[in-house]
């Protein structure tokens, strides 16, 4: 008899048999408030009726249309519709099934388009588990240990994680940009650097939003040195942070309408639970990819494209991006109120519905044991949460964008009880 790999560790003990909105149900009918969204995937909630109906209707027409063999209507319509939400100028799209595949495609594109080898990433980054993406990931040794040698030509620069550095946000930005300049002066010459890869909010690295000025500093250096700026919005995109893209929080330079990435990667919330990722870039840039370097068996699958189209409709008609902004304020305010009475929580941070509480010992060092106790206590109470951070000492909340004020308050009440229970190790 076969079994799941023992390396696949489950964050919660739940065996889900049904999902609806913000809730998951097990075989005994117990209801759980899901503030994981399948790691930020079920953006419109579990089994949103519009998404389910779109998938059901498409399943009766065409299950698979491999998009380098034949085109299909859902693929073409989705590509056109994405033009309504993508940053200006990013008018060419290719599809894959997971974020890590889109990252691999972006890495290939950057090297093809520039003729340069090196890329620079940032401390705490997570870009995926496939070999190229793993080489770009620094969110924990667990993603890269024991599989080397990794793809060469990757340098690491500081990320402006103000709390971790013990600096103000302004000081952290200055520190990180100085560090990047040092990497360019000592490790990866500008003329050999193809691209910077950056998350506007660190995901697995601890839910750390890039402070104002950091992305603009990267843009200035990319323009000055002629390399690309690749923005990874796999987890932070599609409305999760209260804006359609998290990088939209970066103030524009005086000569621009808004912050401008060269390449954007999206996945997770794009199709409300079906596997779909996308890479977007200007057409002139995309043309510089070598033939055969993009594509995949299941990329742009008709069912996933149908789900993505329905997701776009729901986001707009139910004003879910605006709801993410509103409920995000409510959630972060509530988390800070809990933290005020919990000495073990050193920091609360986030944007929109990417919210996190970082657990620390009295000396300020990471306390992963406390974070794990609280996360497990929350699951026992019926609130599903996930850990993140390079030391796994951060508990994150990622509810679906359909979350209501009542559900946010319910989650905060359960969180308060879990924090109190987790503060007593003998009861964990």
N, C-alpha and C positions, 0 to 999 in steps of 0.2 A: 504494500500500500504506500502511495506517495504522500508527501507532506510539503508544506511550505518550507523554504530554506530557513534554517535556524538563525541566519544572519539578519533576516527581516524582522526587526524588533518593532512591536506595536506600541504606540504612545499611550493607548488606552485599552481597557479590557473589553470594549464593546464589540459585539458581533452584530452589525446592523442588518436588518432585513427590509427596512423601509425608511424613506426620508420624505419630509414635507416641510418646505420653508426652512425655518431655523432649527428644525428638530430631526433627530434620528431615533429610531425605535428598534429595540432588540426583539428576539423571538418570544420573550415573555411579555412584550408590550410595554416595557419600561421606556419612558421618554427621556431623551437627553437633549439639553440645549447645546447645539453645536457651534462653538466659537472657534472652529478650525477651518470650516469650509473646504475640507479636503486639501489643506495647505493653500487656501486662497483661491480655489478653483470654482466652487459653486457660487458664483457671484450673484446670481438671481435666486439663490436658495435651492434647496433640494427639490427637484422635479417641478419646477415652475410650469404651470399648465401650458403656457405659450411655447416653451421650449419642448416639452413633451409632445405636444401636438405637431410641431414642426418636424421633429425627428420621426414620429409615427407616420406622418404623411410622406416624408421623403423615403422612408424604408420601403414603402410600397411601390416606389418609382425606380430608384437606383441606389443600390447599396455601395457600390464601388465604381469609381471612374478614375483610374490612375492618371494623374494630371500631366504627365509627360507622354502619355499615350493618346488619351482623348480629353477634351475639355468637357465640362458640364455646367449647366446653368447656375447652380448654386455657387460654384467657384467664381464664375464671372460676376455674378451679382454681389457676392461678398467683397470681392476686390474693388468693385465700384463703390460700395457703401463704406468701406474702410477709408476711402479718400475723404469722406466727410469728417473723420475724427483724427486722422493721422496729422502730424505736424506739417506745415506748408513745405512743399518741395519734395517730400518723401512719397513719390507717386508710383513707385514700382514695388511689388510685393512678391515674395515667394513663401511657400508654406511647408511645414513639417508637422510632426505630431507632438513633440515635446520641446520645452524650452532649451534643453541641452542641444538638441539638433539645430535649432535656430542659431544658437551661439556658435556651433561648429561652422555653420554656413557663413556667419558674420566674420569669423576668423579667416576662413578661406577668401572671402570677398576682400577683406582688408589687405591681405598679403598679395592677392592678385592685382588689386586696383592700384596699389602703391609700389609694387615691386620691392617692398621692404620685408624684413623677416620678423622684427621684434614687436611685441605688444607689451603694454604696461597696464597692470591691474592694481587694485587697492586692497589694503589690509582689511580682512573681514569679508571679502567678496565671496559670493557663491554664484557660479555660472553653470553648474551641472556636473554630472558624474562620468560622461564619456571622456575619452582620453584628452582631447584638446580642451574641453571645458573644465575638466579636473585640473589641468595645468594652470588654468586661470583662476582657480578657486582657492581662497585662503581662509575660509570661514571655520576651518577646523582640520586638524591633521587626519581625521577620519575619512576625509574625501580624497586624500592623495597618498596615504601611507601604503607601502607594500606593493605598489604597481609600477614603480619607476623602471627605466627612466621615462619621465613625462615629456610631453612635447616641449622642445627647447625654445629659447628666444622670449621667455616671459620674465619681466621684471616687476617688482612689487614696490609701490609707493604708499605713503601714509594716507589713511582716510581721516577726515576731521571728526573723529568720535570724541566730542568734547568731554563727556563724563569719564570715559576711559583714560583720557589724557590729563584730566584734572585742570582743564583750561576753559575759558569762556568760548562760545562758539566763534567769535571773531578771531580769537587767538588760535583756535584749532584750525580754522581755515588757513590762516597765515602759515602755521606750522606745516600743514599738509602740502600746500603749494610750494613752500621752500623744499620740502622733501622730494616732491616731484621734480623740481629743478635740479636737485642733487642727483637723482636717478638719471636724468637726461645728461648730466655732466660727467657721470662716473660709470654708468652701467649700460645704458641704451642710448647711443648717440641719436640725436633728432633725425639725422639723415638715414638711420637704420630702423626707425620706429614707424611701424605701420599704423598703429591705432592705440588709443586709450579705451579700455572697457570699464564702464562704471555703472553701478546701481544708484539711482537717486535716493533710494532708501535701502540700506543694507538689509537683506532678508535673513538668511540663515546666520549672518554675522551679528545679529542682535537687534534688528529693527531700529537702526540709527539713521534718521533723515540727514541728508547732506545739508549743512547750514547754508544760508544765503551767501552767495559769492564764490562758493567752491566750484559749481558747475560752470559759472562764467569764467573762472580762472582757467579751467580745463579748455573751454572754448577758445579763449585767447591764445593759449599755447598751441592748440591744434592748428589754428589759423596761421600762427607765426611760423610754425615748423613744417606745415604741410602734411601732418598725419590726420587720421580720421578720429572722430569722437563717436564711439558706439555706446548707446544708452540701453542698458538691460532693464526693461520694464516687465519682465516675466511675472513677478509677484506684485509689483506696485502699480501696474497699469490697469486700464479699463475701469477707471472710476474708484478704485479702492481707497485712494487717499483723499477723496473729496474733490479732486480735479480729475479730468479724464486721464491725464498722464502726470505722474509725480514730478517730472522735471518742469512742469508748468509753474511750480512754486518759485522757480529761480527767476529773480527780477531780470528784465530785459536790459541789454546794453542800450545806451542812448540812440545808437544808429540802427536798432533792430526792433521789430514788433514783439519778439519773444525769443526765449532761449532756443537755440537751433542745434539739434543733434544731426550728425551725418547719417547715422544708421540707428534704427530702433528695433528692438526685439520685444515681442509680446507673446504670451501664452496664457496658462492658468485660467483666469476669468473670461477669456475670449469666447469660450463656447459652453460655459455653464456646466462643465462636467465631462464633455466629450474631448478626446485628445486632438488638439489643434494648436499650432504655434505659427508665428509669422515673423518674417524679417522684412523690414521696409527701408528703402533707400531711394535717392533720386535715380531716375532712369539712366542718366548718363553715367552714374557711378555703378549701377547694377550691370550695365553692359560690359564693364571691365572684368567681371567674373569670367573665368575660363569655362568653355562649354563642358557640360557634364558635372560641374562642381555643385550644382543645386538639384534638388529633387529627392524623391523617396517613394517607396511603395504606397504608403498610406497618407502622404501629405496632401492636404486639401480634400480629404474624404467628404463625399456628399452629405453624410449624416452630420459630421462635425460642422461643415459649412452651414447647413440648415440651422443647427443649434446656435451658431455664431450670429446668423442673421436675426434669429428670434431674440437673442441676447441684446443685440443693438436696439431692437424695437422696445424691449422691456426697459432697458436703461433710460431711453428717451421718454417713453410714455409714462413711466412710473417715477421719473425724476430721481433715479437711484444715485446718480453722482452727487446731487444736492443732498440727498438723504445721508449719504456716506459722510459728507462734511458735517451735517447737523448732528448725527448720532456719534460721529467721531469726537466732537467737542464734549458731548455728554459722557461718553465713555472715558476719555482722558481725565476729565474733571473728577469723575467718580473714582478712577484708579488713584489719582493723587490724594483724594480724601482718605482712601484706605491706607495708602502709604504713609500718610501723616501720623497714623497711629501704629505703624509697623516698622520698628527700627531696622529690620532685616531687609527692607526694600530701599536700595540706595538711589534708584532713579526710575522715573516714569517718563516715557517718551513715545512719540509716534506722530503719524499724520493720518487724519481720517480714521478709517477702520483698519489701520495697521498700528496696534497699540501694544506696548510692552512694559513689563515691570522687571527690573534687574535686582537680583538678590545678592547681597554682600555681607561678609562677616564684619564684626565691629572694627577691624583694622582696614576695611575698604576692599579687601581681596574678594574675588568671586566666591559665591557660596552655591555651587551646583546642587548640593544635597538638599538645601532648603527649598530651592526652586522645584526639585523633583517631588519633595514631600507635598508642597502646596499644589502642584499640578495633579498629583494622584488624589489628594484630598478633594480637589474640585471634581474630578471624575466620579468619586464616590458619592458626591452630592448631586451629580447629574449635569455638571458643566464640563464640556470637553474643551481642552486647551492643549497647546503644544509648547515645547521648549525650543530655544534657539540660543545664539551667542557662541562665541568661540570656546567658551568654557561650559556651555549648556546651563548657564545660571540665569537665563532670561525666560520668563513666561510670556508668551504672546497671545493676543486676542485678534482673531481674523473673522469676525462674523460676516455672513452674507450681506450684500448691500441692501437687502430688503428688511433688515433688522428694524424693529420698532423701538420707540422710547420705552415701552413696557418691558420688552425683551432685554434691552440694555440694562434697565434697572434690575431686572431679575438676575441677570448675569453678575452685576456688581454686588448684589446681596449674597449670592452664592460665593463669589470671590472673597468677600469679607470673611465669611465663615471658613473658607479654605485656608486663607492666610492665618487666621487664628489657630486653626487645627495644625497647620504646618509649622507653626512656631514652637510646637511641643513635640520634639522628636520621638519621645517615648510613646506617643499615641499614633505615630505614622505607621 
